[in-house]
Structures are given as C-alpha cells and as structure tokens.
Amino acid sequence: MKALTAKFGIGQVVRHRKYPFRGLIYDVDPVFANTEEWWLSIPEDVRPIKEQPFYHLFAENGETEYIAYVSEQNLLPDESGEPLRHPQIGDSFERTAGGAYRAKTAARN
C-alpha cells in the first residue's frame, strides 16, 4: 500500500460534508487509529474506509463544542472565515490577523 498524504493540515478549519459541524484540525492519523468498536458504531451505509487519513478536530455545531474524529472523505475546507468558539483551541492555537489559526510555539524568546 502506498503512503497516503493528508489533504488537510493541522490548524486548518474544515466542515463536515454531510453533518452541520465544523472544526479545527489539531492532529492527523495517516490511517484509521481509533477502536474497532467506534468504527463499527458508524452505520454501514456511511462507514468510511480505514485506509485514508483521519483527523482529530476541535469541533462545534450550533449547540455544543466537542472532539470529533473524522475521515478525510467526509471533510471539506471551511471557507467562511468565521472564528471558532471551541474552548480548547486557545490552549494550542492562536488566530492570526488574517483569521487563520496557527499552532502556538512552546516558548517564545
């Protein structure tokens, strides 16, 4: 199997292709790395293949903020430019003047 290249990067804002939520990517797995139980809990007709990048998101919808684990096939770039409100984003990321998110450095000199 050839190595897969992630289409999205850490700090990128994405939205789900089917469900009404968006989020900030904070980690990427080159292939599925969650539990078999989690994977089997997804309805078979929408269950993604495991051999693709999966993304850890600080996610949010109209009601709440949460952590999501989403396959690449189900994500699209979020072009809205709207800020995210997830409370954990500020621990690891800062928003630039242009509205993008970048990882905070461990120590600033």
C-alpha positions in Angstrom: 0.0 0.0 0.0 1.4 3.4 -0.9 1.8 6.1 1.7 -1.2 8.4 1.9 -0.7 12.2 2.1 -3.2 14.2 4.2 -5.2 16.6 2.2 -5.8 18.9 5.2 -3.3 20.2 7.8 -3.0 21.0 11.4 -4.6 24.4 12.1 -6.9 24.2 9.2 -10.6 24.9 9.6 -12.8 22.3 7.9 -16.5 21.4 7.8 -18.2 18.0 7.6 -19.5 17.0 4.1 -22.8 15.7 5.5 -23.4 16.9 9.0 -23.7 20.5 10.2 -20.5 20.9 12.1 -17.1 22.5 11.6 -13.8 22.4 13.4 -10.1 23.0 13.7 -7.7 20.1 13.0 -5.3 19.5 15.8 -3.9 16.1 14.8 -3.9 13.7 11.8 -3.6 10.0 11.7 -2.4 8.7 8.3 -4.9 5.8 8.5 -7.7 4.9 10.9 -6.4 4.7 14.5 -9.5 4.5 16.7 -11.2 1.5 18.2 -12.9 -1.2 16.2 -16.0 -0.6 18.4 -16.0 3.1 17.3 -15.7 2.2 13.7 -18.5 -0.5 13.9 -20.8 2.1 15.6 -21.0 4.0 12.4 -23.9 2.9 10.2 -22.6 0.6 7.5 -24.0 2.6 4.6 -21.9 5.7 5.7 -19.0 3.9 7.3 -15.7 5.3 5.8 -12.9 3.1 4.7 -10.0 2.8 7.2 -7.2 3.3 4.6 -7.3 7.1 4.5 -6.2 10.0 6.8 -8.4 10.6 9.8 -8.5 14.0 11.6 -8.9 15.0 15.2 -11.0 18.1 15.4 -11.9 20.7 18.0 -15.5 20.6 16.6 -18.6 22.6 17.1 -22.1 22.8 15.9 -25.0 25.2 16.7 -25.5 23.8 20.2 -22.2 22.5 21.6 -18.4 22.0 21.3 -16.8 18.6 21.3 -13.9 16.5 20.0 -14.5 14.7 16.7 -12.6 12.0 14.7 -13.4 12.3 11.0 -12.3 10.6 7.8 -10.8 12.7 5.1 -13.6 11.7 2.7 -16.1 13.4 4.9 -14.3 16.8 5.2 -14.3 19.9 3.1 -12.3 23.2 3.6 -14.3 25.7 5.6 -14.1 29.0 3.6 -16.4 31.0 5.9 -13.7 32.8 7.8 -15.9 32.7 10.9 -14.0 32.2 14.1 -14.4 29.0 16.1 -15.6 29.2 19.7 -14.3 25.8 21.0 -12.7 26.4 24.4 -9.7 24.2 23.9 -8.5 26.0 20.8 -6.8 28.7 22.8 -4.6 26.2 24.6 -2.8 25.2 21.4 -3.6 27.7 18.7 -3.7 31.4 18.1 -5.7 33.3 15.5 -3.7 35.4 13.1 -4.7 38.9 12.0 -5.8 37.3 8.7 -8.2 34.9 10.5 -6.1 31.7 10.1 -5.1 29.5 13.1 -1.5 28.6 13.8 0.0 26.4 16.5 1.4 28.2 19.5 5.1 27.7 19.9 6.2 26.1 23.1 8.3 29.0 24.2 8.7 32.5 22.7 12.1 34.1 23.0 
